[in-house]
Amino acid sequence: MNKQRMIALLCAAFTLAVPAPAVLAQAASSQTQAAPNRIEDLEVSRQGGSVLLKLTLKEPLAAPPASFSVANPARIAFDFPGTVNGLGRSVQEIDQGDLRSANIVQAGDRTRLVLNVSKVTPFESRIEGRSVIISLGAAAPVGATTTQVSQAMANFAPQKSDAVAEGSSIRDINFRRGKDGEGRVVVQLSSSDAGIDIRQQGGGLVVEFLKTSLPEHLRRRSDVTDFATPVTSMTAQQQGDNVRLQVTPNGKWEHNAYQSDNQFVLEVRRVVEDPNKLVQGAARGQYKGEKLSLNFQNIDVRSVLQVIADFTNFNIITSDSVQGNLTLRLKDVPWDQALDIILQAKGLDMRKSGNVIWIAPGEELATREKLQLEAKAQIGDLEPLQTESFQINYHKSKEIFDFLKSKDQTMLSKRGSVVVVDERSNRLFVTDVASRLAALASLIKDIDIPPRQVMIEARVVEANKDFARDLGVRLGYGDRRAKNLGDGAKIGFGSSEFGNFNSSTGAISTDPDTPINTIIHRVGENAVSGNGFLPTNPFGALNLTLFNRSLTRFLNLELAALESDGRGRVVSSPRILTANQVEATIKQGQEIPYVTPSSGTEPPTVSFKDAVLMLKVRPQITPDGRIQLKVEVSKDRADFSRSILGNPPIDKKSVTTEVMVENGGTVVIGGVFEEEETTNVDRVPLLGEIPYLGALFRSTSTQSARRELLVFLTPRIVADTLTLK
């Protein structure tokens, strides 16, 4: 009797393990209250050679649902934003025509309808009131408004090839890194009706765009390893009337593809399997197993574990020490959480290997693992030693030799040792047990790779702008008859001077002892030059002299107006190529000798100072493909127009910083702006301050100088194919 009761309880438990439709309907109804719309009905019918699906919603849609298709496996998906599933079921078997089943998956307030078809089939969708009509395998009825037409593979249905948009093309192909490290291939299409076929071929993915053209500049192979995603490269090429896009990932990965209007997106994400996890993809402390319900009173622990084994198809082995009964009531709980609760309640633990779960008390498992580790340690002490040579290609074998000889290393066992290092052939000879040699070989394989290289270009731009303006009036009066002041009296206003003119040589002299043939001022002098000659007048100067017939009295007037504007720019562009995390320096310029005066009996000494353009940089490539630079840029120049103790001073311009730059991007790492303005006014006291009239007794000089220095930096990662060549 007890045995029959136990069988009945197990059957009841297995029945409870499958969620009841009423429970699902109740959950759906609770979620419906939070969403503005819901799917209320799904009907399927045959009409001629096509299959029609009618989805009835609570409220009519404002726009047709977005859709996309996948070739392998053949599926068609429709997305309904702001909509929940009110059908009370998530899977419906159909088996009509090419349509096998329909899955309705809800995530938050978004619902996706996935149609599982036997082969790639053209489809159409349209809105009729509160209903969405989806037609599979044939064109829409005459007079219907087609909102979206998509055909995934025209060669599987040649009789429908007219549904494919003729003359479609690919406008652009981009690659991006997602926030979770996934690789995203984004293809911009000229039409949303282009047929797309996705299939897995070998270790990669092949995406074919049917009856589509590819421009010449997009026919290329792109190395996207720098993005640190599962995708290493992608190749786009034209093959007949189709475009083939080959995506090459590495490691374990999974892909997902979807299309929104004219944009097709292929996502490839890495799959990391944890052998100790019951459900892959679940984060630590979270449960993602399929939900079940359990309701038992005083049931044996082994029986409950058997129910979970039947529900999950896992093989569960229980130790003989697993005993006892428990009472539990769990409703809609993930099965991995239910198992965890049962184990914690009875002080049990588990170990998972493949699809086998071994359950035993925690102390028993810990004791067993301790004995296994001790046995392995004893085997390592008795295992015979082997000697193996390692060829080092890109590192120095002496560096690895020094690391293995250090006391802090843990790669070799206590019996292992480095026999010898041959620096000529760059080889390393190590003696140790086989397991440690294999681990060392794996380590050397991971670190002994060709270093990536970076080209760094710096631009030092110096811009100068000089401006000068001189405005003034010089007024002078002379009287040769004034005997009390010598040969003649001379009065100058506004810095005007008078001189003696030699008619034979044309020279002007202010020496009073020079014979006077003609008294005249220095007509060549102006605010800039300060001297001049009679035959030529300077630019911007106007001279006027009035004198009487006997040349005894005269009036001299000079108007000086001069403006100069100068602009200059100097661009220096040092470039250097270096390996990742290796400091490099490039210099160009001259060394300036400096003489130190003698002191006592010691002779003078000569030392040299650099006046060079220098770029010193240490790049580091980050895992996401950016470049971190520790850089120093300097430009020093000797100023020979000045002298200090006979030595020219050095004008220094330098910047030292550490920045993060995108690959191929340009950043301004420093800048200096100087502006200097000077205004000088020369005037006669009192007379030069008279309004309006005072302009005849003063001159004004204005000078402005602007100097600007900018330093640009552009790093680029050099492709491995170029460096190897």
Secondary structure by P-SEA (a helix, b strand, c coil): caaaaaaaaaaaaaaaccccaaaaaaaaaaaaaaccccccbbbbbbcccbbbbbbbccccccccccccccccccbbbbbbccccccccccbbbbbcccccbbbbbbcccbbbbbbbccccccbbbbbcccbbbbbccccccccccccbbbbccccccccccccccccccccbbbbbbcccbbbbbbbbbccccbbbbbbbcccbbbbbbcccccccccccccccccccccccbbbbbbcccbbbbbbbbcccccbbbbbcccbbbbbbbbbbbccccccccccccccccccbbbbbccccaaaaaaaaaaaacbbbbbccccccccccccccccaaaaaaaaaaaacccccccccccccccaaaaaaaaaaaaaaaaaaaaabbbbbbbbbbccccaaaaaaaaaccccccccccccccccccccbbbbbbccaaaaaaaaaaaaaccccbbbbbbbbbbbbbbbbbbbbbbbbbbbbbccccccccbbbbbccbbbbbbbcccccccccccccccccccccccccccccccccccccccbbbbbbbccccccbbbbbbbbbbbbbbbbbbbbbbbbbcccbbbbbbbbbbbbbbbcccccccbbbbbbbbcccccbbbbbcccbbbbbbbbbbbbbbccccccccbbbbbbbbccccccccccccccccbbbbbbbbbbbbbccccccccccccccbbbbbbbbbbbbbbbbbbbbbbcccccc
